[in-house]
Amino acid sequence: MTVIIGHSFQRGYGDGYDTLLCVRLIRLYQMPLFILLSGYTLQLSDQRHEQEALAGRLRNKFFGLIYPTVVWNYLIWAVRNFSFVGIKPFISFPDNFLEYTKLLLKYPDYVIWFLWCVFFCTLIIWLGRRISSIYWIAVVFFLHILLEKISLNYWGLGRLKMYLFWFAAGYMIAECRDFVIPVIKYIALFCAAVYICCRIPLTDIRTGLSGLGSFVLTIFILCMIYYVAVLTDRIKIGGLLAFWGKYSLQMYLCQCLCLNIGYGQGYFRVFTIFVSASVLATILSVLTARIKPLRLLLYGRK
């Protein structure tokens, strides 16, 4: 949902949206948190499917992450000129299909980058665990250092170098969750105190500034998610969060098709874009996920 909120401000508020405090806060933790949670869920999945052949799991990851990246990169290119999509002018596209294909061969994460990044983070984690099941984090850290030495940023290497740390952190937290969860309230309080006392500036993680601030705020938000999950379970609305979690991949992709359907100006337009994008993305996600031919075509899943 914070992805849609951020996009709603971008499309609805107009010039100067990126100076708003709420937008700066969202940008500071948004993608690191999503990547961290992806690493967390990968560990849970690995634990459930540890008896399955690695080749089969790799095939499932490829068709579940790389395949939809390619399909949706072209799908968004096909609808780029529709005003309700809201992709332009925030992303520029070659008008020629072959030129766009050449661009994607060099930058396959040009539009849909999140799934591409998660796939290669997964490969690195699996490689680290194959080398050493105990000291895998040291192997991953070493591989991350090697990646940093590569000056090229083609084929998604730039984002991989930026987010591999977060993915590995999420995986490690999941491995240590029996220790982490009992002390999570103390972790949350510590992170809040560090963030406030150090007066860490609110900068965009993509600029490479305030890495400590992004880390502390992300861990704090993660702790708050845990408390929200406990609270929603108690007040019987946890099923709603489970529903969003089930269709999170589809919603991430479908929201790209309806980011500029709003009314009015300023904050009111931001709100209407958020509501329309959330509702339409949810409807499209459920429909495309439940219709088998569409699910196979759009998401590579049977």
Secondary structure, 3 states (H helix, E strand, C coil): CHHHHHHHHHHHCCCCHHHCHHHHHHHHHHHHHHHHHHHHHHHHHHHHCCCCCHHHHHHHHHHHHHHHHHHHHHHHHHCCCCCCCCCCCCCCCCCCHHHHHHHHHHCCCCCCCHHHHHHHHHHHHHHHHHHCCCCHHHHHHHHHHHHHHCCCCHHHHHHHHHHHHHHHHHHHHHHCHHHHHHHHHHHHHHHHHHHHHCCCCCCCHHHCCCHHHHHHHHHHHHHHHHHHHHHHHHCCCHHHHHHHHHCHHHHHHHHHHCCCCCCCCHHHHHHHHHHHHHHHHHHHHHHHHHCHHHHHHHHCCC
